[in-house]
């Protein structure tokens, strides 16, 4: 599975990424929505998790 996380890797989202990696997922992280969209366009992802504090209007 390819997991993309948009936002910082602290708190619960960081813990979720650690669990995903331990179970064999390839985890990528983008700091903001534009960077995350670029990752999706070029590399794709099976699951996207985004920090609820992010503005997703993009």
PDB file of N, CA, C and O in Angstrom, chain B, residues numbered from 101:
ATOM      1  N   UNK B 101       0.841  -1.169   0.000  1.00  0.00           N
ATOM      2  CA  UNK B 101       0.000   0.000   0.000  1.00  0.00           C
ATOM      3  C   UNK B 101       0.890   1.237   0.000  1.00  0.00           C
ATOM      4  O   UNK B 101       1.944   1.257   0.636  1.00  0.00           O
ATOM      5  N   UNK B 102       0.454   2.266  -0.719  1.00  0.00           N
ATOM      6  CA  UNK B 102       1.160   3.546  -0.764  1.00  0.00           C
ATOM      7  C   UNK B 102       0.324   4.569  -0.003  1.00  0.00           C
ATOM      8  O   UNK B 102      -0.798   4.885  -0.399  1.00  0.00           O
ATOM      9  N   UNK B 103       0.875   5.078   1.079  1.00  0.00           N
ATOM     10  CA  UNK B 103       0.192   6.045   1.934  1.00  0.00           C
ATOM     11  C   UNK B 103       0.832   7.413   1.757  1.00  0.00           C
ATOM     12  O   UNK B 103       2.053   7.554   1.832  1.00  0.00           O
ATOM     13  N   UNK B 104       0.006   8.407   1.524  1.00  0.00           N
ATOM     14  CA  UNK B 104       0.480   9.791   1.444  1.00  0.00           C
ATOM     15  C   UNK B 104      -0.097  10.554   2.618  1.00  0.00           C
ATOM     16  O   UNK B 104      -1.309  10.556   2.834  1.00  0.00           O
ATOM     17  N   UNK B 105       0.774  11.201   3.376  1.00  0.00           N
ATOM     18  CA  UNK B 105       0.354  12.035   4.495  1.00  0.00           C
ATOM     19  C   UNK B 105       0.643  13.479   4.136  1.00  0.00           C
ATOM     20  O   UNK B 105       1.765  13.824   3.767  1.00  0.00           O
ATOM     21  N   UNK B 106      -0.375  14.323   4.245  1.00  0.00           N
ATOM     22  CA  UNK B 106      -0.207  15.750   3.980  1.00  0.00           C
ATOM     23  C   UNK B 106      -0.280  16.470   5.317  1.00  0.00           C
ATOM     24  O   UNK B 106      -1.314  16.462   5.985  1.00  0.00           O
ATOM     25  N   UNK B 107       0.828  17.091   5.698  1.00  0.00           N
ATOM     26  CA  UNK B 107       0.947  17.766   6.985  1.00  0.00           C
ATOM     27  C   UNK B 107       2.190  17.267   7.704  1.00  0.00           C
ATOM     28  O   UNK B 107       2.987  16.520   7.137  1.00  0.00           O
ATOM     29  N   UNK B 108       2.347  17.673   8.921  1.00  0.00           N
ATOM     30  CA  UNK B 108       3.519  17.265   9.701  1.00  0.00           C
ATOM     31  C   UNK B 108       3.302  15.885  10.303  1.00  0.00           C
ATOM     32  O   UNK B 108       2.168  15.446  10.497  1.00  0.00           O
ATOM     33  N   UNK B 109       4.396  15.216  10.592  1.00  0.00           N
ATOM     34  CA  UNK B 109       4.328  13.852  11.117  1.00  0.00           C
ATOM     35  C   UNK B 109       4.379  13.816  12.641  1.00  0.00           C
ATOM     36  O   UNK B 109       5.027  12.948  13.226  1.00  0.00           O
ATOM     37  N   UNK B 110       3.705  14.748  13.270  1.00  0.00           N
ATOM     38  CA  UNK B 110       3.680  14.719  14.731  1.00  0.00           C
ATOM     39  C   UNK B 110       2.299  14.267  15.209  1.00  0.00           C
ATOM     40  O   UNK B 110       1.337  14.260  14.442  1.00  0.00           O
ATOM     41  N   UNK B 111       2.219  13.900  16.452  1.00  0.00           N
ATOM     42  CA  UNK B 111       0.940  13.503  17.029  1.00  0.00           C
ATOM     43  C   UNK B 111       0.413  12.191  16.473  1.00  0.00           C
ATOM     44  O   UNK B 111       1.181  11.291  16.134  1.00  0.00           O
ATOM     45  N   UNK B 112      -0.903  12.097  16.386  1.00  0.00           N
ATOM     46  CA  UNK B 112      -1.548  10.850  15.988  1.00  0.00           C
ATOM     47  C   UNK B 112      -1.257  10.459  14.543  1.00  0.00           C
ATOM     48  O   UNK B 112      -1.161   9.271  14.232  1.00  0.00           O
ATOM     49  N   UNK B 113      -1.118  11.433  13.665  1.00  0.00           N
ATOM     50  CA  UNK B 113      -0.833  11.098  12.268  1.00  0.00           C
ATOM     51  C   UNK B 113       0.568  10.506  12.127  1.00  0.00           C
ATOM     52  O   UNK B 113       0.801   9.654  11.269  1.00  0.00           O
ATOM     53  N   UNK B 114       1.489  10.950  12.959  1.00  0.00           N
ATOM     54  CA  UNK B 114       2.823  10.357  12.974  1.00  0.00           C
ATOM     55  C   UNK B 114       2.790   8.930  13.485  1.00  0.00           C
ATOM     56  O   UNK B 114       3.475   8.054  12.957  1.00  0.00           O
ATOM     57  N   UNK B 115       1.988   8.702  14.517  1.00  0.00           N
ATOM     58  CA  UNK B 115       1.835   7.344  15.045  1.00  0.00           C
ATOM     59  C   UNK B 115       1.204   6.430  14.000  1.00  0.00           C
ATOM     60  O   UNK B 115       1.605   5.274  13.861  1.00  0.00           O
ATOM     61  N   UNK B 116       0.221   6.941  13.267  1.00  0.00           N
ATOM     62  CA  UNK B 116      -0.424   6.156  12.211  1.00  0.00           C
ATOM     63  C   UNK B 116       0.574   5.800  11.115  1.00  0.00           C
ATOM     64  O   UNK B 116       0.547   4.690  10.584  1.00  0.00           O
ATOM     65  N   UNK B 117       1.452   6.736  10.776  1.00  0.00           N
ATOM     66  CA  UNK B 117       2.450   6.449   9.738  1.00  0.00           C
ATOM     67  C   UNK B 117       3.433   5.382  10.211  1.00  0.00           C
ATOM     68  O   UNK B 117       3.860   4.543   9.419  1.00  0.00           O
ATOM     69  N   UNK B 118       3.792   5.405  11.479  1.00  0.00           N
ATOM     70  CA  UNK B 118       4.693   4.381  12.029  1.00  0.00           C
ATOM     71  C   UNK B 118       4.049   2.999  11.955  1.00  0.00           C
ATOM     72  O   UNK B 118       4.704   2.023  11.588  1.00  0.00           O
ATOM     73  N   UNK B 119       2.774   2.919  12.302  1.00  0.00           N
ATOM     74  CA  UNK B 119       2.047   1.644  12.232  1.00  0.00           C
ATOM     75  C   UNK B 119       1.990   1.156  10.786  1.00  0.00           C
ATOM     76  O   UNK B 119       2.225  -0.020  10.509  1.00  0.00           O
ATOM     77  N   UNK B 120       1.677   2.065   9.875  1.00  0.00           N
ATOM     78  CA  UNK B 120       1.586   1.694   8.458  1.00  0.00           C
ATOM     79  C   UNK B 120       2.922   1.174   7.939  1.00  0.00           C
ATOM     80  O   UNK B 120       2.961   0.167   7.232  1.00  0.00           O
ATOM     81  N   UNK B 121       4.015   1.849   8.284  1.00  0.00           N
ATOM     82  CA  UNK B 121       5.336   1.402   7.841  1.00  0.00           C
ATOM     83  C   UNK B 121       5.680   0.038   8.429  1.00  0.00           C
ATOM     84  O   UNK B 121       6.254  -0.809   7.744  1.00  0.00           O
ATOM     85  N   UNK B 122       5.332  -0.175   9.693  1.00  0.00           N
ATOM     86  CA  UNK B 122       5.611  -1.456  10.337  1.00  0.00           C
ATOM     87  C   UNK B 122       4.861  -2.599   9.655  1.00  0.00           C
ATOM     88  O   UNK B 122       5.281  -3.754   9.715  1.00  0.00           O
ATOM     89  N   UNK B 123       3.748  -2.263   9.008  1.00  0.00           N
ATOM     90  CA  UNK B 123       2.949  -3.286   8.310  1.00  0.00           C
ATOM     91  C   UNK B 123       3.250  -3.349   6.816  1.00  0.00           C
ATOM     92  O   UNK B 123       2.537  -4.006   6.056  1.00  0.00           O
ATOM     93  N   UNK B 124       4.309  -2.663   6.403  1.00  0.00           N
ATOM     94  CA  UNK B 124       4.773  -2.790   5.034  1.00  0.00           C
ATOM     95  C   UNK B 124       4.343  -1.706   4.062  1.00  0.00           C
ATOM     96  O   UNK B 124       4.642  -1.802   2.872  1.00  0.00           O
ATOM     97  N   UNK B 125       3.658  -0.691   4.529  1.00  0.00           N
ATOM     98  CA  UNK B 125       3.228   0.389   3.632  1.00  0.00           C
ATOM     99  C   UNK B 125       4.411   1.278   3.271  1.00  0.00           C
ATOM    100  O   UNK B 125       5.339   1.463   4.058  1.00  0.00           O
ATOM    101  N   UNK B 126       4.354   1.820   2.062  1.00  0.00           N
ATOM    102  CA  UNK B 126       5.320   2.830   1.644  1.00  0.00           C
ATOM    103  C   UNK B 126       4.694   4.178   1.976  1.00  0.00           C
ATOM    104  O   UNK B 126       3.659   4.542   1.418  1.00  0.00           O
ATOM    105  N   UNK B 127       5.316   4.908   2.873  1.00  0.00           N
ATOM    106  CA  UNK B 127       4.756   6.166   3.359  1.00  0.00           C
ATOM    107  C   UNK B 127       5.516   7.338   2.753  1.00  0.00           C
ATOM    108  O   UNK B 127       6.744   7.392   2.810  1.00  0.00           O
ATOM    109  N   UNK B 128       4.778   8.266   2.176  1.00  0.00           N
ATOM    110  CA  UNK B 128       5.337   9.530   1.682  1.00  0.00           C
ATOM    111  C   UNK B 128       4.656  10.646   2.460  1.00  0.00           C
ATOM    112  O   UNK B 128       3.523  10.506   2.920  1.00  0.00           O
ATOM    113  N   UNK B 129       5.371  11.754   2.595  1.00  0.00           N
ATOM    114  CA  UNK B 129       4.842  12.887   3.345  1.00  0.00           C
ATOM    115  C   UNK B 129       5.041  14.153   2.539  1.00  0.00           C
ATOM    116  O   UNK B 129       6.097  14.362   1.940  1.00  0.00           O
ATOM    117  N   UNK B 130       4.023  14.996   2.526  1.00  0.00           N
ATOM    118  CA  UNK B 130       4.097  16.309   1.882  1.00  0.00           C
ATOM    119  C   UNK B 130       3.723  17.353   2.924  1.00  0.00           C
ATOM    120  O   UNK B 130       2.799  17.147   3.711  1.00  0.00           O
ATOM    121  N   UNK B 131       4.428  18.456   2.930  1.00  0.00           N
ATOM    122  CA  UNK B 131       4.193  19.497   3.931  1.00  0.00           C
ATOM    123  C   UNK B 131       2.881  20.243   3.735  1.00  0.00           C
ATOM    124  O   UNK B 131       2.263  20.676   4.707  1.00  0.00           O
ATOM    125  N   UNK B 132       2.446  20.398   2.470  1.00  0.00           N
ATOM    126  CA  UNK B 132       1.236  21.180   2.219  1.00  0.00           C
ATOM    127  C   UNK B 132       0.436  20.564   1.071  1.00  0.00           C
ATOM    128  O   UNK B 132       0.884  19.622   0.417  1.00  0.00           O
ATOM    129  N   UNK B 133      -0.757  21.116   0.843  1.00  0.00           N
ATOM    130  CA  UNK B 133      -1.662  20.563  -0.162  1.00  0.00           C
ATOM    131  C   UNK B 133      -1.081  20.619  -1.575  1.00  0.00           C
ATOM    132  O   UNK B 133      -1.154  19.615  -2.284  1.00  0.00           O
ATOM    133  N   UNK B 134      -0.502  21.748  -2.024  1.00  0.00           N
ATOM    134  CA  UNK B 134       0.066  21.745  -3.379  1.00  0.00           C
ATOM    135  C   UNK B 134       1.132  20.661  -3.578  1.00  0.00           C
ATOM    136  O   UNK B 134       1.169  20.014  -4.624  1.00  0.00           O
ATOM    137  N   UNK B 135       1.984  20.466  -2.594  1.00  0.00           N
ATOM    138  CA  UNK B 135       3.008  19.417  -2.689  1.00  0.00           C
ATOM    139  C   UNK B 135       2.359  18.034  -2.696  1.00  0.00           C
ATOM    140  O   UNK B 135       2.801  17.142  -3.420  1.00  0.00           O
ATOM    141  N   UNK B 136       1.323  17.860  -1.901  1.00  0.00           N
ATOM    142  CA  UNK B 136       0.603  16.590  -1.877  1.00  0.00           C
ATOM    143  C   UNK B 136      -0.063  16.282  -3.204  1.00  0.00           C
ATOM    144  O   UNK B 136      -0.041  15.140  -3.662  1.00  0.00           O
ATOM    145  N   UNK B 137      -0.656  17.296  -3.825  1.00  0.00           N
ATOM    146  CA  UNK B 137      -1.278  17.105  -5.135  1.00  0.00           C
ATOM    147  C   UNK B 137      -0.246  16.713  -6.187  1.00  0.00           C
ATOM    148  O   UNK B 137      -0.524  15.896  -7.065  1.00  0.00           O
ATOM    149  N   UNK B 138       0.928  17.290  -6.094  1.00  0.00           N
ATOM    150  CA  UNK B 138       1.998  16.940  -7.033  1.00  0.00           C
ATOM    151  C   UNK B 138       2.416  15.478  -6.860  1.00  0.00           C
ATOM    152  O   UNK B 138       2.634  14.770  -7.843  1.00  0.00           O
ATOM    153  N   UNK B 139       2.526  15.034  -5.617  1.00  0.00           N
ATOM    154  CA  UNK B 139       2.859  13.628  -5.365  1.00  0.00           C
ATOM    155  C   UNK B 139       1.771  12.727  -5.946  1.00  0.00           C
ATOM    156  O   UNK B 139       2.076  11.713  -6.574  1.00  0.00           O
ATOM    157  N   UNK B 140       0.512  13.090  -5.742  1.00  0.00           N
ATOM    158  CA  UNK B 140      -0.581  12.285  -6.289  1.00  0.00           C
ATOM    159  C   UNK B 140      -0.528  12.219  -7.809  1.00  0.00           C
ATOM    160  O   UNK B 140      -0.735  11.156  -8.395  1.00  0.00           O
ATOM    161  N   UNK B 141      -0.254  13.343  -8.441  1.00  0.00           N
ATOM    162  CA  UNK B 141      -0.197  13.376  -9.907  1.00  0.00           C
ATOM    163  C   UNK B 141       0.954  12.543 -10.466  1.00  0.00           C
ATOM    164  O   UNK B 141       0.802  11.866 -11.483  1.00  0.00           O
ATOM    165  N   UNK B 142       2.094  12.594  -9.803  1.00  0.00           N
ATOM    166  CA  UNK B 142       3.287  11.951 -10.353  1.00  0.00           C
ATOM    167  C   UNK B 142       3.516  10.529  -9.854  1.00  0.00           C
ATOM    168  O   UNK B 142       4.060   9.698 -10.582  1.00  0.00           O
ATOM    169  N   UNK B 143       3.108  10.241  -8.618  1.00  0.00           N
ATOM    170  CA  UNK B 143       3.425   8.938  -8.035  1.00  0.00           C
ATOM    171  C   UNK B 143       2.201   8.159  -7.589  1.00  0.00           C
ATOM    172  O   UNK B 143       2.267   6.941  -7.418  1.00  0.00           O
ATOM    173  N   UNK B 144       1.088   8.850  -7.399  1.00  0.00           N
ATOM    174  CA  UNK B 144      -0.125   8.184  -6.939  1.00  0.00           C
ATOM    175  C   UNK B 144      -0.048   7.786  -5.477  1.00  0.00           C
ATOM    176  O   UNK B 144       0.996   7.909  -4.838  1.00  0.00           O
ATOM    177  N   UNK B 145      -1.168   7.309  -4.960  1.00  0.00           N
ATOM    178  CA  UNK B 145      -1.260   6.820  -3.584  1.00  0.00           C
ATOM    179  C   UNK B 145      -2.530   5.984  -3.473  1.00  0.00           C
ATOM    180  O   UNK B 145      -3.511   6.225  -4.177  1.00  0.00           O
ATOM    181  N   UNK B 146      -2.498   5.013  -2.594  1.00  0.00           N
ATOM    182  CA  UNK B 146      -3.682   4.199  -2.337  1.00  0.00           C
ATOM    183  C   UNK B 146      -4.554   4.813  -1.247  1.00  0.00           C
ATOM    184  O   UNK B 146      -5.768   4.611  -1.220  1.00  0.00           O
ATOM    185  N   UNK B 147      -3.924   5.560  -0.355  1.00  0.00           N
ATOM    186  CA  UNK B 147      -4.629   6.190   0.758  1.00  0.00           C
ATOM    187  C   UNK B 147      -3.975   7.529   1.048  1.00  0.00           C
ATOM    188  O   UNK B 147      -2.749   7.639   1.052  1.00  0.00           O
ATOM    189  N   UNK B 148      -4.792   8.549   1.291  1.00  0.00           N
ATOM    190  CA  UNK B 148      -4.289   9.877   1.639  1.00  0.00           C
ATOM    191  C   UNK B 148      -4.843  10.252   3.003  1.00  0.00           C
ATOM    192  O   UNK B 148      -6.047  10.161   3.241  1.00  0.00           O
ATOM    193  N   UNK B 149      -3.955  10.673   3.895  1.00  0.00           N
ATOM    194  CA  UNK B 149      -4.360  11.206   5.199  1.00  0.00           C
ATOM    195  C   UNK B 149      -3.901  12.651   5.235  1.00  0.00           C
ATOM    196  O   UNK B 149      -2.754  12.957   4.909  1.00  0.00           O
ATOM    197  N   UNK B 150      -4.805  13.542   5.636  1.00  0.00           N
ATOM    198  CA  UNK B 150      -4.464  14.964   5.661  1.00  0.00           C
ATOM    199  C   UNK B 150      -4.776  15.537   7.037  1.00  0.00           C
ATOM    200  O   UNK B 150      -5.792  15.211   7.650  1.00  0.00           O
ATOM    201  N   UNK B 151      -3.888  16.387   7.499  1.00  0.00           N
ATOM    202  CA  UNK B 151      -4.068  17.082   8.769  1.00  0.00           C
ATOM    203  C   UNK B 151      -5.346  17.914   8.692  1.00  0.00           C
ATOM    204  O   UNK B 151      -5.513  18.700   7.759  1.00  0.00           O
ATOM    205  N   UNK B 152      -6.242  17.754   9.652  1.00  0.00           N
ATOM    206  CA  UNK B 152      -7.532  18.457   9.616  1.00  0.00           C
ATOM    207  C   UNK B 152      -7.379  19.968   9.705  1.00  0.00           C
ATOM    208  O   UNK B 152      -8.324  20.699   9.409  1.00  0.00           O
ATOM    209  N   UNK B 153      -6.221  20.445  10.102  1.00  0.00           N
ATOM    210  CA  UNK B 153      -5.994  21.885  10.199  1.00  0.00           C
ATOM    211  C   UNK B 153      -5.563  22.490   8.869  1.00  0.00           C
ATOM    212  O   UNK B 153      -5.429  23.710   8.769  1.00  0.00           O
ATOM    213  N   UNK B 154      -5.344  21.670   7.848  1.00  0.00           N
ATOM    214  CA  UNK B 154      -4.891  22.151   6.543  1.00  0.00           C
ATOM    215  C   UNK B 154      -6.055  22.703   5.738  1.00  0.00           C
ATOM    216  O   UNK B 154      -7.176  22.199   5.815  1.00  0.00           O
ATOM    217  N   UNK B 155      -5.776  23.746   4.963  1.00  0.00           N
ATOM    218  CA  UNK B 155      -6.746  24.299   4.026  1.00  0.00           C
ATOM    219  C   UNK B 155      -6.677  23.457   2.756  1.00  0.00           C
ATOM    220  O   UNK B 155      -5.648  23.449   2.080  1.00  0.00           O
ATOM    221  N   UNK B 156      -7.746  22.757   2.425  1.00  0.00           N
ATOM    222  CA  UNK B 156      -7.703  21.837   1.289  1.00  0.00           C
ATOM    223  C   UNK B 156      -8.299  22.427   0.014  1.00  0.00           C
ATOM    224  O   UNK B 156      -8.542  21.699  -0.948  1.00  0.00           O
ATOM    225  N   UNK B 157      -8.534  23.730  -0.002  1.00  0.00           N
ATOM    226  CA  UNK B 157      -9.078  24.350  -1.211  1.00  0.00           C
ATOM    227  C   UNK B 157      -8.116  24.209  -2.375  1.00  0.00           C
ATOM    228  O   UNK B 157      -8.533  24.144  -3.531  1.00  0.00           O
ATOM    229  N   UNK B 158      -6.795  24.162  -2.061  1.00  0.00           N
ATOM    230  CA  UNK B 158      -5.744  23.873  -3.007  1.00  0.00           C
ATOM    231  C   UNK B 158      -5.605  24.817  -4.124  1.00  0.00           C
ATOM    232  O   UNK B 158      -4.733  24.643  -4.975  1.00  0.00           O
TER     233      UNK B 158
END
